[in-house]
Amino acid sequence: MLKKLLAGLVIGVCLMSFSGLGLSQEAKVYVGSKNSTKYHYTWCRWAQKINPNNKVTFNSAQEAKAAGYIPCKVCKPLMRD
Ligand SMILES: [Zn+2]
C-alpha cells in the first residue's frame, strides 16, 4: 500500500521535472557559432557540433536576429519571441 503510493509520487515528480526541463530548453535558449550566421535550438544536431570556444547563446530569437543571425533550416527556431 505505502510502496504503491511512494512509486506514484516518484513518477509524478519525475514527469514534472522532465516537462519543466523540456519547456525551458525549447522556449528560452538558442545557440549560434561565431563562425556562422545561423542560430539553433540547443537540441539541434548542428548546435551540438559547434565548438564550445565559438559558441554564443541567445535568450530569444529577437536577440539572435539583432546580432545578425538567421534561423537554422533544420531545427527552425521560431522568430516570434
Ligand atoms: Zn539547427
PDB file of the backbone (N, CA, C, O) and the ligand in Angstrom, with CONECT records:
HET     ZN  A 101       1
ATOM      1  N   MET A   1       0.844  -1.207   0.000  1.00  0.00           N
ATOM      2  CA  MET A   1       0.000   0.000   0.000  1.00  0.00           C
ATOM      3  C   MET A   1       0.873   1.249   0.000  1.00  0.00           C
ATOM      4  O   MET A   1       0.749   2.109  -0.872  1.00  0.00           O
ATOM      5  N   LEU A   2       1.752   1.334   0.984  1.00  0.00           N
ATOM      6  CA  LEU A   2       2.624   2.501   1.089  1.00  0.00           C
ATOM      7  C   LEU A   2       3.609   2.553  -0.077  1.00  0.00           C
ATOM      8  O   LEU A   2       3.938   3.618  -0.599  1.00  0.00           O
ATOM      9  N   LYS A   3       4.063   1.374  -0.461  1.00  0.00           N
ATOM     10  CA  LYS A   3       5.019   1.287  -1.579  1.00  0.00           C
ATOM     11  C   LYS A   3       4.414   1.836  -2.859  1.00  0.00           C
ATOM     12  O   LYS A   3       5.059   2.564  -3.613  1.00  0.00           O
ATOM     13  N   LYS A   4       3.152   1.466  -3.086  1.00  0.00           N
ATOM     14  CA  LYS A   4       2.447   1.902  -4.285  1.00  0.00           C
ATOM     15  C   LYS A   4       2.346   3.428  -4.301  1.00  0.00           C
ATOM     16  O   LYS A   4       2.553   4.075  -5.327  1.00  0.00           O
ATOM     17  N   LEU A   5       2.026   3.970  -3.149  1.00  0.00           N
ATOM     18  CA  LEU A   5       1.871   5.419  -3.012  1.00  0.00           C
ATOM     19  C   LEU A   5       3.189   6.122  -3.324  1.00  0.00           C
ATOM     20  O   LEU A   5       3.222   7.123  -4.039  1.00  0.00           O
ATOM     21  N   LEU A   6       4.265   5.580  -2.777  1.00  0.00           N
ATOM     22  CA  LEU A   6       5.596   6.161  -2.983  1.00  0.00           C
ATOM     23  C   LEU A   6       5.987   6.133  -4.450  1.00  0.00           C
ATOM     24  O   LEU A   6       6.520   7.107  -4.982  1.00  0.00           O
ATOM     25  N   ALA A   7       5.717   4.997  -5.103  1.00  0.00           N
ATOM     26  CA  ALA A   7       6.062   4.858  -6.509  1.00  0.00           C
ATOM     27  C   ALA A   7       5.326   5.907  -7.333  1.00  0.00           C
ATOM     28  O   ALA A   7       5.903   6.518  -8.233  1.00  0.00           O
ATOM     29  N   GLY A   8       4.062   6.109  -7.023  1.00  0.00           N
ATOM     30  CA  GLY A   8       3.272   7.105  -7.734  1.00  0.00           C
ATOM     31  C   GLY A   8       3.858   8.487  -7.556  1.00  0.00           C
ATOM     32  O   GLY A   8       3.914   9.274  -8.501  1.00  0.00           O
ATOM     33  N   LEU A   9       4.287   8.777  -6.369  1.00  0.00           N
ATOM     34  CA  LEU A   9       4.870  10.074  -6.048  1.00  0.00           C
ATOM     35  C   LEU A   9       6.151  10.298  -6.840  1.00  0.00           C
ATOM     36  O   LEU A   9       6.365  11.369  -7.406  1.00  0.00           O
ATOM     37  N   VAL A  10       6.997   9.276  -6.871  1.00  0.00           N
ATOM     38  CA  VAL A  10       8.275   9.378  -7.579  1.00  0.00           C
ATOM     39  C   VAL A  10       8.038   9.612  -9.066  1.00  0.00           C
ATOM     40  O   VAL A  10       8.688  10.457  -9.682  1.00  0.00           O
ATOM     41  N   ILE A  11       7.098   8.856  -9.640  1.00  0.00           N
ATOM     42  CA  ILE A  11       6.795   9.025 -11.064  1.00  0.00           C
ATOM     43  C   ILE A  11       6.280  10.432 -11.339  1.00  0.00           C
ATOM     44  O   ILE A  11       6.658  11.061 -12.327  1.00  0.00           O
ATOM     45  N   GLY A  12       5.419  10.915 -10.459  1.00  0.00           N
ATOM     46  CA  GLY A  12       4.872  12.254 -10.625  1.00  0.00           C
ATOM     47  C   GLY A  12       5.963  13.307 -10.623  1.00  0.00           C
ATOM     48  O   GLY A  12       5.971  14.194 -11.476  1.00  0.00           O
ATOM     49  N   VAL A  13       6.870  13.219  -9.688  1.00  0.00           N
ATOM     50  CA  VAL A  13       7.956  14.196  -9.588  1.00  0.00           C
ATOM     51  C   VAL A  13       8.843  14.134 -10.820  1.00  0.00           C
ATOM     52  O   VAL A  13       9.260  15.166 -11.346  1.00  0.00           O
ATOM     53  N   CYS A  14       9.131  12.921 -11.279  1.00  0.00           N
ATOM     54  CA  CYS A  14       9.962  12.758 -12.474  1.00  0.00           C
ATOM     55  C   CYS A  14       9.308  13.407 -13.679  1.00  0.00           C
ATOM     56  O   CYS A  14       9.964  14.121 -14.437  1.00  0.00           O
ATOM     57  N   LEU A  15       8.028  13.165 -13.857  1.00  0.00           N
ATOM     58  CA  LEU A  15       7.319  13.725 -15.003  1.00  0.00           C
ATOM     59  C   LEU A  15       7.337  15.245 -14.951  1.00  0.00           C
ATOM     60  O   LEU A  15       7.527  15.909 -15.970  1.00  0.00           O
ATOM     61  N   MET A  16       7.140  15.783 -13.763  1.00  0.00           N
ATOM     62  CA  MET A  16       7.101  17.228 -13.614  1.00  0.00           C
ATOM     63  C   MET A  16       8.441  17.864 -13.965  1.00  0.00           C
ATOM     64  O   MET A  16       8.490  18.850 -14.700  1.00  0.00           O
ATOM     65  N   SER A  17       9.510  17.309 -13.449  1.00  0.00           N
ATOM     66  CA  SER A  17      10.816  17.905 -13.713  1.00  0.00           C
ATOM     67  C   SER A  17      11.198  17.717 -15.176  1.00  0.00           C
ATOM     68  O   SER A  17      11.874  18.562 -15.763  1.00  0.00           O
ATOM     69  N   PHE A  18      10.761  16.606 -15.760  1.00  0.00           N
ATOM     70  CA  PHE A  18      11.075  16.352 -17.165  1.00  0.00           C
ATOM     71  C   PHE A  18      10.388  17.361 -18.078  1.00  0.00           C
ATOM     72  O   PHE A  18      11.022  17.917 -18.975  1.00  0.00           O
ATOM     73  N   SER A  19       9.108  17.600 -17.858  1.00  0.00           N
ATOM     74  CA  SER A  19       8.399  18.540 -18.726  1.00  0.00           C
ATOM     75  C   SER A  19       8.909  19.958 -18.504  1.00  0.00           C
ATOM     76  O   SER A  19       8.958  20.755 -19.440  1.00  0.00           O
ATOM     77  N   GLY A  20       9.287  20.274 -17.275  1.00  0.00           N
ATOM     78  CA  GLY A  20       9.833  21.596 -16.991  1.00  0.00           C
ATOM     79  C   GLY A  20      11.114  21.824 -17.758  1.00  0.00           C
ATOM     80  O   GLY A  20      11.338  22.903 -18.307  1.00  0.00           O
ATOM     81  N   LEU A  21      11.944  20.818 -17.793  1.00  0.00           N
ATOM     82  CA  LEU A  21      13.225  20.894 -18.491  1.00  0.00           C
ATOM     83  C   LEU A  21      12.995  21.081 -19.992  1.00  0.00           C
ATOM     84  O   LEU A  21      13.648  21.907 -20.630  1.00  0.00           O
ATOM     85  N   GLY A  22      12.062  20.308 -20.546  1.00  0.00           N
ATOM     86  CA  GLY A  22      11.765  20.384 -21.974  1.00  0.00           C
ATOM     87  C   GLY A  22      11.312  21.770 -22.362  1.00  0.00           C
ATOM     88  O   GLY A  22      11.736  22.312 -23.383  1.00  0.00           O
ATOM     89  N   LEU A  23      10.450  22.343 -21.546  1.00  0.00           N
ATOM     90  CA  LEU A  23       9.926  23.672 -21.849  1.00  0.00           C
ATOM     91  C   LEU A  23      11.029  24.716 -21.875  1.00  0.00           C
ATOM     92  O   LEU A  23      11.113  25.512 -22.810  1.00  0.00           O
ATOM     93  N   SER A  24      11.875  24.716 -20.849  1.00  0.00           N
ATOM     94  CA  SER A  24      12.882  25.763 -20.769  1.00  0.00           C
ATOM     95  C   SER A  24      13.883  25.632 -21.912  1.00  0.00           C
ATOM     96  O   SER A  24      14.392  26.635 -22.412  1.00  0.00           O
ATOM     97  N   GLN A  25      14.165  24.402 -22.323  1.00  0.00           N
ATOM     98  CA  GLN A  25      15.107  24.200 -23.416  1.00  0.00           C
ATOM     99  C   GLN A  25      14.529  24.694 -24.733  1.00  0.00           C
ATOM    100  O   GLN A  25      15.234  25.287 -25.550  1.00  0.00           O
ATOM    101  N   GLU A  26      13.253  24.445 -24.927  1.00  0.00           N
ATOM    102  CA  GLU A  26      12.653  24.753 -26.201  1.00  0.00           C
ATOM    103  C   GLU A  26      12.402  26.243 -26.373  1.00  0.00           C
ATOM    104  O   GLU A  26      12.649  26.806 -27.440  1.00  0.00           O
ATOM    105  N   ALA A  27      11.913  26.873 -25.321  1.00  0.00           N
ATOM    106  CA  ALA A  27      11.425  28.239 -25.495  1.00  0.00           C
ATOM    107  C   ALA A  27      12.486  29.302 -25.249  1.00  0.00           C
ATOM    108  O   ALA A  27      12.380  30.401 -25.792  1.00  0.00           O
ATOM    109  N   LYS A  28      13.495  29.012 -24.455  1.00  0.00           N
ATOM    110  CA  LYS A  28      14.321  30.108 -23.981  1.00  0.00           C
ATOM    111  C   LYS A  28      15.678  30.281 -24.661  1.00  0.00           C
ATOM    112  O   LYS A  28      16.062  31.402 -24.996  1.00  0.00           O
ATOM    113  N   VAL A  29      16.384  29.215 -24.862  1.00  0.00           N
ATOM    114  CA  VAL A  29      17.779  29.416 -25.237  1.00  0.00           C
ATOM    115  C   VAL A  29      18.086  28.945 -26.652  1.00  0.00           C
ATOM    116  O   VAL A  29      17.716  27.841 -27.054  1.00  0.00           O
ATOM    117  N   TYR A  30      18.756  29.790 -27.383  1.00  0.00           N
ATOM    118  CA  TYR A  30      19.220  29.456 -28.717  1.00  0.00           C
ATOM    119  C   TYR A  30      20.735  29.557 -28.739  1.00  0.00           C
ATOM    120  O   TYR A  30      21.326  30.314 -27.970  1.00  0.00           O
ATOM    121  N   VAL A  31      21.351  28.802 -29.610  1.00  0.00           N
ATOM    122  CA  VAL A  31      22.803  28.875 -29.705  1.00  0.00           C
ATOM    123  C   VAL A  31      23.230  29.122 -31.147  1.00  0.00           C
ATOM    124  O   VAL A  31      22.548  28.722 -32.091  1.00  0.00           O
ATOM    125  N   GLY A  32      24.354  29.778 -31.294  1.00  0.00           N
ATOM    126  CA  GLY A  32      24.925  30.021 -32.604  1.00  0.00           C
ATOM    127  C   GLY A  32      26.431  29.878 -32.515  1.00  0.00           C
ATOM    128  O   GLY A  32      26.989  29.699 -31.433  1.00  0.00           O
ATOM    129  N   SER A  33      27.090  29.961 -33.680  1.00  0.00           N
ATOM    130  CA  SER A  33      28.538  29.893 -33.704  1.00  0.00           C
ATOM    131  C   SER A  33      29.100  31.209 -34.214  1.00  0.00           C
ATOM    132  O   SER A  33      28.503  31.870 -35.065  1.00  0.00           O
ATOM    133  N   LYS A  34      30.243  31.573 -33.687  1.00  0.00           N
ATOM    134  CA  LYS A  34      30.914  32.795 -34.148  1.00  0.00           C
ATOM    135  C   LYS A  34      31.318  32.662 -35.611  1.00  0.00           C
ATOM    136  O   LYS A  34      31.535  33.663 -36.293  1.00  0.00           O
ATOM    137  N   ASN A  35      31.419  31.411 -36.096  1.00  0.00           N
ATOM    138  CA  ASN A  35      31.867  31.173 -37.471  1.00  0.00           C
ATOM    139  C   ASN A  35      30.723  31.068 -38.467  1.00  0.00           C
ATOM    140  O   ASN A  35      30.963  30.886 -39.661  1.00  0.00           O
ATOM    141  N   SER A  36      29.484  31.178 -38.003  1.00  0.00           N
ATOM    142  CA  SER A  36      28.372  31.084 -38.939  1.00  0.00           C
ATOM    143  C   SER A  36      27.334  32.147 -38.621  1.00  0.00           C
ATOM    144  O   SER A  36      27.472  32.891 -37.650  1.00  0.00           O
ATOM    145  N   THR A  37      26.289  32.214 -39.448  1.00  0.00           N
ATOM    146  CA  THR A  37      25.250  33.218 -39.230  1.00  0.00           C
ATOM    147  C   THR A  37      23.929  32.565 -38.851  1.00  0.00           C
ATOM    148  O   THR A  37      22.883  33.214 -38.869  1.00  0.00           O
ATOM    149  N   LYS A  38      23.977  31.267 -38.504  1.00  0.00           N
ATOM    150  CA  LYS A  38      22.736  30.567 -38.146  1.00  0.00           C
ATOM    151  C   LYS A  38      22.616  30.413 -36.636  1.00  0.00           C
ATOM    152  O   LYS A  38      23.610  30.260 -35.926  1.00  0.00           O
ATOM    153  N   TYR A  39      21.377  30.456 -36.169  1.00  0.00           N
ATOM    154  CA  TYR A  39      21.153  30.123 -34.765  1.00  0.00           C
ATOM    155  C   TYR A  39      20.214  28.933 -34.665  1.00  0.00           C
ATOM    156  O   TYR A  39      19.384  28.696 -35.542  1.00  0.00           O
ATOM    157  N   HIS A  40      20.367  28.181 -33.560  1.00  0.00           N
ATOM    158  CA  HIS A  40      19.712  26.878 -33.412  1.00  0.00           C
ATOM    159  C   HIS A  40      19.076  26.720 -32.050  1.00  0.00           C
ATOM    160  O   HIS A  40      19.409  27.419 -31.093  1.00  0.00           O
ATOM    161  N   TYR A  41      18.123  25.753 -31.992  1.00  0.00           N
ATOM    162  CA  TYR A  41      17.729  25.230 -30.698  1.00  0.00           C
ATOM    163  C   TYR A  41      18.911  24.436 -30.153  1.00  0.00           C
ATOM    164  O   TYR A  41      19.728  23.916 -30.913  1.00  0.00           O
ATOM    165  N   THR A  42      18.992  24.349 -28.821  1.00  0.00           N
ATOM    166  CA  THR A  42      20.140  23.655 -28.236  1.00  0.00           C
ATOM    167  C   THR A  42      20.162  22.170 -28.593  1.00  0.00           C
ATOM    168  O   THR A  42      21.225  21.548 -28.578  1.00  0.00           O
ATOM    169  N   TRP A  43      18.981  21.587 -28.920  1.00  0.00           N
ATOM    170  CA  TRP A  43      18.944  20.149 -29.210  1.00  0.00           C
ATOM    171  C   TRP A  43      19.287  19.843 -30.661  1.00  0.00           C
ATOM    172  O   TRP A  43      19.415  18.675 -31.026  1.00  0.00           O
ATOM    173  N   CYS A  44      19.437  20.858 -31.488  1.00  0.00           N
ATOM    174  CA  CYS A  44      19.721  20.643 -32.912  1.00  0.00           C
ATOM    175  C   CYS A  44      21.067  19.934 -33.078  1.00  0.00           C
ATOM    176  O   CYS A  44      22.018  20.201 -32.343  1.00  0.00           O
ATOM    177  N   ARG A  45      21.129  19.018 -34.065  1.00  0.00           N
ATOM    178  CA  ARG A  45      22.395  18.289 -34.258  1.00  0.00           C
ATOM    179  C   ARG A  45      23.514  19.223 -34.691  1.00  0.00           C
ATOM    180  O   ARG A  45      24.685  18.965 -34.416  1.00  0.00           O
ATOM    181  N   TRP A  46      23.153  20.318 -35.374  1.00  0.00           N
ATOM    182  CA  TRP A  46      24.171  21.278 -35.792  1.00  0.00           C
ATOM    183  C   TRP A  46      24.648  22.093 -34.600  1.00  0.00           C
ATOM    184  O   TRP A  46      25.824  22.446 -34.513  1.00  0.00           O
ATOM    185  N   ALA A  47      23.738  22.389 -33.686  1.00  0.00           N
ATOM    186  CA  ALA A  47      24.113  23.133 -32.479  1.00  0.00           C
ATOM    187  C   ALA A  47      25.118  22.323 -31.668  1.00  0.00           C
ATOM    188  O   ALA A  47      26.035  22.872 -31.058  1.00  0.00           O
ATOM    189  N   GLN A  48      24.926  21.004 -31.675  1.00  0.00           N
ATOM    190  CA  GLN A  48      25.814  20.150 -30.897  1.00  0.00           C
ATOM    191  C   GLN A  48      27.202  20.016 -31.519  1.00  0.00           C
ATOM    192  O   GLN A  48      28.140  19.547 -30.875  1.00  0.00           O
ATOM    193  N   LYS A  49      27.319  20.436 -32.783  1.00  0.00           N
ATOM    194  CA  LYS A  49      28.623  20.368 -33.445  1.00  0.00           C
ATOM    195  C   LYS A  49      29.440  21.637 -33.258  1.00  0.00           C
ATOM    196  O   LYS A  49      30.616  21.693 -33.617  1.00  0.00           O
ATOM    197  N   ILE A  50      28.804  22.652 -32.693  1.00  0.00           N
ATOM    198  CA  ILE A  50      29.510  23.928 -32.510  1.00  0.00           C
ATOM    199  C   ILE A  50      30.617  23.766 -31.472  1.00  0.00           C
ATOM    200  O   ILE A  50      30.393  23.246 -30.379  1.00  0.00           O
ATOM    201  N   ASN A  51      31.784  24.209 -31.828  1.00  0.00           N
ATOM    202  CA  ASN A  51      32.923  24.201 -30.897  1.00  0.00           C
ATOM    203  C   ASN A  51      32.589  25.094 -29.704  1.00  0.00           C
ATOM    204  O   ASN A  51      32.211  26.252 -29.886  1.00  0.00           O
ATOM    205  N   PRO A  52      32.726  24.566 -28.481  1.00  0.00           N
ATOM    206  CA  PRO A  52      32.391  25.369 -27.287  1.00  0.00           C
ATOM    207  C   PRO A  52      33.101  26.728 -27.256  1.00  0.00           C
ATOM    208  O   PRO A  52      32.584  27.690 -26.688  1.00  0.00           O
ATOM    209  N   ASN A  53      34.277  26.800 -27.866  1.00  0.00           N
ATOM    210  CA  ASN A  53      35.007  28.068 -27.893  1.00  0.00           C
ATOM    211  C   ASN A  53      34.331  29.103 -28.787  1.00  0.00           C
ATOM    212  O   ASN A  53      34.515  30.307 -28.609  1.00  0.00           O
ATOM    213  N   ASN A  54      33.546  28.618 -29.753  1.00  0.00           N
ATOM    214  CA  ASN A  54      32.894  29.526 -30.695  1.00  0.00           C
ATOM    215  C   ASN A  54      31.407  29.700 -30.407  1.00  0.00           C
ATOM    216  O   ASN A  54      30.698  30.381 -31.147  1.00  0.00           O
ATOM    217  N   LYS A  55      30.947  29.084 -29.337  1.00  0.00           N
ATOM    218  CA  LYS A  55      29.519  29.081 -29.061  1.00  0.00           C
ATOM    219  C   LYS A  55      29.047  30.412 -28.500  1.00  0.00           C
ATOM    220  O   LYS A  55      29.670  30.987 -27.607  1.00  0.00           O
ATOM    221  N   VAL A  56      27.931  30.892 -29.044  1.00  0.00           N
ATOM    222  CA  VAL A  56      27.274  32.068 -28.473  1.00  0.00           C
ATOM    223  C   VAL A  56      25.835  31.688 -28.157  1.00  0.00           C
ATOM    224  O   VAL A  56      25.219  30.932 -28.908  1.00  0.00           O
ATOM    225  N   THR A  57      25.292  32.200 -27.059  1.00  0.00           N
ATOM    226  CA  THR A  57      23.920  31.867 -26.698  1.00  0.00           C
ATOM    227  C   THR A  57      23.045  33.117 -26.727  1.00  0.00           C
ATOM    228  O   THR A  57      23.499  34.230 -26.463  1.00  0.00           O
ATOM    229  N   PHE A  58      21.777  32.893 -27.056  1.00  0.00           N
ATOM    230  CA  PHE A  58      20.800  33.979 -27.102  1.00  0.00           C
ATOM    231  C   PHE A  58      19.611  33.602 -26.242  1.00  0.00           C
ATOM    232  O   PHE A  58      19.223  32.435 -26.181  1.00  0.00           O
ATOM    233  N   ASN A  59      19.036  34.588 -25.580  1.00  0.00           N
ATOM    234  CA  ASN A  59      17.867  34.331 -24.742  1.00  0.00           C
ATOM    235  C   ASN A  59      16.570  34.386 -25.528  1.00  0.00           C
ATOM    236  O   ASN A  59      15.527  33.952 -25.039  1.00  0.00           O
ATOM    237  N   SER A  60      16.627  34.916 -26.743  1.00  0.00           N
ATOM    238  CA  SER A  60      15.422  34.979 -27.568  1.00  0.00           C
ATOM    239  C   SER A  60      15.828  35.012 -29.037  1.00  0.00           C
ATOM    240  O   SER A  60      16.973  35.303 -29.381  1.00  0.00           O
ATOM    241  N   ALA A  61      14.853  34.706 -29.894  1.00  0.00           N
ATOM    242  CA  ALA A  61      15.111  34.749 -31.332  1.00  0.00           C
ATOM    243  C   ALA A  61      15.421  36.181 -31.762  1.00  0.00           C
ATOM    244  O   ALA A  61      16.220  36.420 -32.667  1.00  0.00           O
ATOM    245  N   GLN A  62      14.768  37.120 -31.091  1.00  0.00           N
ATOM    246  CA  GLN A  62      14.983  38.527 -31.421  1.00  0.00           C
ATOM    247  C   GLN A  62      16.423  38.943 -31.153  1.00  0.00           C
ATOM    248  O   GLN A  62      17.039  39.682 -31.921  1.00  0.00           O
ATOM    249  N   GLU A  63      16.930  38.443 -30.043  1.00  0.00           N
ATOM    250  CA  GLU A  63      18.313  38.740 -29.684  1.00  0.00           C
ATOM    251  C   GLU A  63      19.262  38.183 -30.744  1.00  0.00           C
ATOM    252  O   GLU A  63      20.229  38.839 -31.133  1.00  0.00           O
ATOM    253  N   ALA A  64      18.975  36.977 -31.201  1.00  0.00           N
ATOM    254  CA  ALA A  64      19.812  36.361 -32.231  1.00  0.00           C
ATOM    255  C   ALA A  64      19.735  37.155 -33.532  1.00  0.00           C
ATOM    256  O   ALA A  64      20.745  37.385 -34.197  1.00  0.00           O
ATOM    257  N   LYS A  65      18.532  37.564 -33.878  1.00  0.00           N
ATOM    258  CA  LYS A  65      18.316  38.326 -35.103  1.00  0.00           C
ATOM    259  C   LYS A  65      19.048  39.665 -35.038  1.00  0.00           C
ATOM    260  O   LYS A  65      19.667  40.099 -36.010  1.00  0.00           O
ATOM    261  N   ALA A  66      18.966  40.304 -33.879  1.00  0.00           N
ATOM    262  CA  ALA A  66      19.624  41.596 -33.692  1.00  0.00           C
ATOM    263  C   ALA A  66      21.134  41.472 -33.871  1.00  0.00           C
ATOM    264  O   ALA A  66      21.809  42.414 -34.285  1.00  0.00           O
ATOM    265  N   ALA A  67      21.647  40.281 -33.546  1.00  0.00           N
ATOM    266  CA  ALA A  67      23.088  40.060 -33.677  1.00  0.00           C
ATOM    267  C   ALA A  67      23.463  39.650 -35.099  1.00  0.00           C
ATOM    268  O   ALA A  67      24.632  39.388 -35.386  1.00  0.00           O
ATOM    269  N   GLY A  68      22.462  39.596 -35.997  1.00  0.00           N
ATOM    270  CA  GLY A  68      22.738  39.302 -37.395  1.00  0.00           C
ATOM    271  C   GLY A  68      22.617  37.827 -37.752  1.00  0.00           C
ATOM    272  O   GLY A  68      23.078  37.404 -38.812  1.00  0.00           O
ATOM    273  N   TYR A  69      22.005  37.048 -36.880  1.00  0.00           N
ATOM    274  CA  TYR A  69      21.871  35.610 -37.135  1.00  0.00           C
ATOM    275  C   TYR A  69      20.529  35.303 -37.796  1.00  0.00           C
ATOM    276  O   TYR A  69      19.550  36.023 -37.604  1.00  0.00           O
ATOM    277  N   ILE A  70      20.500  34.221 -38.579  1.00  0.00           N
ATOM    278  CA  ILE A  70      19.264  33.774 -39.206  1.00  0.00           C
ATOM    279  C   ILE A  70      18.918  32.374 -38.699  1.00  0.00           C
ATOM    280  O   ILE A  70      19.805  31.631 -38.279  1.00  0.00           O
ATOM    281  N   PRO A  71      17.608  32.004 -38.737  1.00  0.00           N
ATOM    282  CA  PRO A  71      17.208  30.713 -38.180  1.00  0.00           C
ATOM    283  C   PRO A  71      17.728  29.531 -38.999  1.00  0.00           C
ATOM    284  O   PRO A  71      17.759  29.581 -40.228  1.00  0.00           O
ATOM    285  N   CYS A  72      18.126  28.489 -38.315  1.00  0.00           N
ATOM    286  CA  CYS A  72      18.588  27.257 -38.950  1.00  0.00           C
ATOM    287  C   CYS A  72      17.430  26.600 -39.701  1.00  0.00           C
ATOM    288  O   CYS A  72      16.294  26.625 -39.227  1.00  0.00           O
ATOM    289  N   LYS A  73      17.707  26.014 -40.864  1.00  0.00           N
ATOM    290  CA  LYS A  73      16.652  25.385 -41.651  1.00  0.00           C
ATOM    291  C   LYS A  73      16.339  23.980 -41.168  1.00  0.00           C
ATOM    292  O   LYS A  73      15.328  23.399 -41.562  1.00  0.00           O
ATOM    293  N   VAL A  74      17.184  23.435 -40.330  1.00  0.00           N
ATOM    294  CA  VAL A  74      16.963  22.080 -39.823  1.00  0.00           C
ATOM    295  C   VAL A  74      16.050  22.095 -38.597  1.00  0.00           C
ATOM    296  O   VAL A  74      15.044  21.386 -38.561  1.00  0.00           O
ATOM    297  N   CYS A  75      16.403  22.912 -37.585  1.00  0.00           N
ATOM    298  CA  CYS A  75      15.602  22.901 -36.356  1.00  0.00           C
ATOM    299  C   CYS A  75      14.556  24.012 -36.346  1.00  0.00           C
ATOM    300  O   CYS A  75      13.673  24.021 -35.487  1.00  0.00           O
ATOM    301  N   LYS A  76      14.645  24.949 -37.293  1.00  0.00           N
ATOM    302  CA  LYS A  76      13.650  26.013 -37.466  1.00  0.00           C
ATOM    303  C   LYS A  76      13.272  26.732 -36.168  1.00  0.00           C
ATOM    304  O   LYS A  76      12.137  26.612 -35.707  1.00  0.00           O
ATOM    305  N   PRO A  77      14.210  27.478 -35.576  1.00  0.00           N
ATOM    306  CA  PRO A  77      13.843  28.255 -34.381  1.00  0.00           C
ATOM    307  C   PRO A  77      12.802  29.313 -34.753  1.00  0.00           C
ATOM    308  O   PRO A  77      12.904  29.938 -35.809  1.00  0.00           O
ATOM    309  N   LEU A  78      11.824  29.510 -33.910  1.00  0.00           N
ATOM    310  CA  LEU A  78      10.760  30.464 -34.208  1.00  0.00           C
ATOM    311  C   LEU A  78      11.256  31.909 -34.124  1.00  0.00           C
ATOM    312  O   LEU A  78      12.159  32.223 -33.349  1.00  0.00           O
ATOM    313  N   MET A  79      10.663  32.762 -34.917  1.00  0.00           N
ATOM    314  CA  MET A  79      11.072  34.162 -34.927  1.00  0.00           C
ATOM    315  C   MET A  79      10.240  35.002 -33.974  1.00  0.00           C
ATOM    316  O   MET A  79      10.616  36.132 -33.665  1.00  0.00           O
ATOM    317  N   ARG A  80       9.114  34.472 -33.502  1.00  0.00           N
ATOM    318  CA  ARG A  80       8.146  35.334 -32.840  1.00  0.00           C
ATOM    319  C   ARG A  80       8.498  35.755 -31.419  1.00  0.00           C
ATOM    320  O   ARG A  80       7.919  36.721 -30.922  1.00  0.00           O
ATOM    321  N   ASP A  81       9.411  35.079 -30.750  1.00  0.00           N
ATOM    322  CA  ASP A  81       9.651  35.516 -29.363  1.00  0.00           C
ATOM    323  C   ASP A  81      10.976  36.159 -29.123  1.00  0.00           C
ATOM    324  O   ASP A  81      11.274  36.559 -27.997  1.00  0.00           O
TER     325      ASP A  81
HETATM  326 ZN    ZN A 101      19.652  23.925 -36.174  1.00  0.00          ZN2+
END
